[in-house]
Amino acid sequence: MRLGLDVGGTHTDAVIIDTSGIVCSVKVPTDHGNLLSSVMSALNSVLDAAPTPVSAVHLSTTLTTNALLEGKTEPVGVLVSSGPGIHPLHHRIGDAFFVVDGAMDHRGAEVLPLDAAQLGHAANACKERGIRSFAVVGKFSPRNTMHEKLMAAALAGQADFVTSGHMLGGRLNFPRRITTAYFNAAVWRTYNSFADAVEEGLRKLGIQPDLAILKADGGTMPLAASRSLPVQSILSGPAASIMGITALCDVQGDAVLLDIGGTSTDIAVVAGGTPLLAPGGIGFNGRQTLVRAMVSSSLAVGGDSVLRASAGGVSVGPDRCGPCMALGGSVPTLMDACNYCGLSHVGSLEASRSGMEALARLSHRDVADVAREAVSRAVAAIKSAVDALVVAVNEKPVYTVREMLHPERIAPKKIYAVGGPAHALSDALSSAFGPNVVVPRQHAVANAIGAAIARPTCGLELYADTERGVKLIPHLSLSAKVDRSYALEHAKEDARRGLLSLVAAESPTDIELVEASSFNMIQGGRLAGKTIRVQCQIRPGIEESYLPAFRRES
Amino acid sequence: MRAGNRLGVIVFPAFDWAISPTHPERQERLLYTQDQLREEGIFDIPGITEYKPEIASVEDVARVHFCIPDVASVTTESHLISAGGAVRAARLIMEGQADKAFALVRPPGHHAMKVVHGNRGFCNVNIEAVMIEWIREHYGQKRIAIVDTDCHHGDGTQDIYWHDPNTLFISLHQDGRTLYPGSGHLEELGGPNAFAKTINIPLPPMTGDEGFLHVIDNIVIPILNDFRPDLVINSAGQDNHYSDPITNMLFTARGYALLNEKLSPDIAVLEGGYSIQGALPYVNCGIVLAMAGLDYSFLREPDHDAQRLRQDPRVTRQIRLMTDAVLENYFRPKRKDFPDPGTFISRRKRIFYDTDMIADEQVESVMRCSECAGVLIIESDSSINPPALCIEIPLGACARCREAGLQRHEQQLARGRHRILQLINRPDKIYENRSV
């Protein structure tokens, strides 16, 4: 039996499932001031109702997301070493940002040694300010981790925790590495005390299940591993929702998933039955990160989007001003228009009617016209956002002639829509998208189910340079010698084994090779060596054994 | 950081295509550039967007070149994608999706001439010309300036636009007496219908930042101000770099960035540049930053040594002397005695294809015309193809030139020694290729 828990804006849901379906579930109010108490109270209640002990607990929490959004983080000493390029001060983050001279080039050759005096100065400045958590990041550190290791070593005596850039993986993106390392260090203490408390709480209940957290890519990560990478737990909520839909509906082939909420509509893309992962990483609070996430986009259209009418037409959103009038709000919203058109029966139909009438009077238009136009405008906006996302996926740059001539394209056959207003909009969605719109029956704890059935995911990059005689798996802090016979096949096998070591829990059947390339490096007309790059990942998915039960349920 | 100009970048490194495994035009060429751009997080900067190339059509090529025996025989898919990358860059600008665009693509194109029998100077089709004629086909006759900053003379582009008064071609390059392809001398100024619309700026070996920027400030910008183009295109070869293995210049990454800032091209298209580890990552990064209007003050090569890269005073003197001559060439050209409009003028050309070892002897005749670029007739006798006769009725051709072109085409169908007959009829959008 597995337990899934999802901390939502209003409720924290927990569910226990086994291969025959839902065993029991609970909903408790979310106390944003004390997430731990919400989590523990949901865990307590649902475990109380469970007949036998659970073997695994998957948590999707907003702890780190909220801490970062609300600035409830600890100060972080950020030390970067940067080779030539964009000035590193353009990447400044936090109040203790230090640039230490030193540079690696794109092949990991040391161009400029790390400046020990500057390093010492930065360390002292942080010590004086009582900073105990650090991020150390070097440009091209996935090609040579030495400078980051030197910086971490210099801080060893004074740091409680150091995030080294290369621990975040082998993808090249210095600014994202800085941001992600900073976020990671900023929430490290908060996250670990939360993790301690959850473990302690469960121990008191007499159980010691495998604990894992949900990530923004829709997969899980063992709690123990997440303690040094807490940034991996940001923005897991939308991922839980997406995994909930894939669990509850028989999502196959290419499809689009819509989660239509009060303020916004989130869109995700499924290819071959599995949510598609974004090549970069998730954007958070105006900054780009290296945290793996699903391909998604969000538009500011939801049930509570404010309607405005003029002679020229009706606009929907982008703002929200409290709930719809049917539920006591003060301005008419999309949901009120749905009520007026008879598409939904939420709250007071009378309140919706008077709101829509007032809106129509202002613009000297017919009420029914205004209401219908609001619904079709909302759906048109969703349609164009979906189309844009699919185009963006299909227009992703490729770098070989082969991929140009034989592009892999997705062609969504079905649209799945969930969330409050989804049912009310289903006819309008069908006329926009065609007959393949599915609005599954609402499930009270869909997100918690999504968390429960998720399986481990991870990604890993390997880089080898046979002229320099090195191979690196930055994520594992692995750096080893190779000889000139090291080839792409060896690299693929090393990467595969590295990936398996990260997801020891269950052996995954489908490792996806995102990139596997080997280039001859020619110098002076002769073969100097090979540069080899392998990137592999495990895409999100559902534990097979749980699937049939949920599809029966829906 | 936010880009001052919305910049579209088309990156197509053709990782699965090479002329031969150890040729400078090989899979590895743009690998380290891509590494650098990625590590800098260039495409996360608001305002800079990466786009996929398109694939140029056979017609896109046939509208520019006489490909002998046909387009398919002298191009690979990689050439069509590279040209398509340039077309995508143009589309971004013309459709208003970007303020500036950089086609970071390979293989290059500026040695490909009007008639194409194969590969010369690593080039098969002229990707800038394919792009420019795509623009004109869809957006009308534009005044376009091409500034070729590749270290090698852009002899292909020069050949294609030799007669076009609406295209200003300026080439900065290492003096042809010291480098392939050997042309690009001061006195090469364009045909009778476009005289002084071809401007060559041969630079002495060991020209550094100072010399290049002097030429931009004192020659290129004044000429551009006079010509007043609708679009400025930079044929952005990167082999003037001090570390380039096949040239002899001292230009730097920051110099390239500064050049781009001053020139402010609407579109840059990558040409040559074969110092793939020591130069390209930094030069390309510098061009991207400069085109986007961003700070590049921290950009320099790891082995940059200001002392060693200082330009010799003798070189400086030589460049200053040459500057006056070039300005004379453009502003006060000594016009030759061209015959009256309506008569043909011919020249003989011998063209050697270094990569494919082809020799071509051409007689090129253009009708002297004061109203259009003039109908063009090329007879090509190459070492690998049967004799070919090529007729171009240019875009915006006057009635007389159009008539003369069509007449010659019909005559040729009736009789003649040429076994291949090609027609580019731009006004009527007819591109014919016949074996006779």
Interface residues (C-beta under 8 A of the other chain):
Chain A: S82 G83 P84 G85 I86 H87 P88 H90 A103 D105 H106 R107 V111 L112 K139 F140 R171 L172 N173 F174 P175 R176 G280 Q288 E395 K396 P397 V398 Y399 T400 V401 R402 M404 L405 S517 F519 N520 M521 I522 G524 G525 R526 L527 T531
Chain B: M1 V11 F12 P13 A14 F15 D16 W17 P21 T22 R26 Q27 E28 L31 Y32 Q34 D35 Q36 R38 E39 E40 G41 D44 E50 Y51 K52 P53 I55 T76 E77 S78 I81 P245 Q277 P281 Y282 C285 L289 L294 D295 Y296 S297 F298 L299 R300 E301 P302
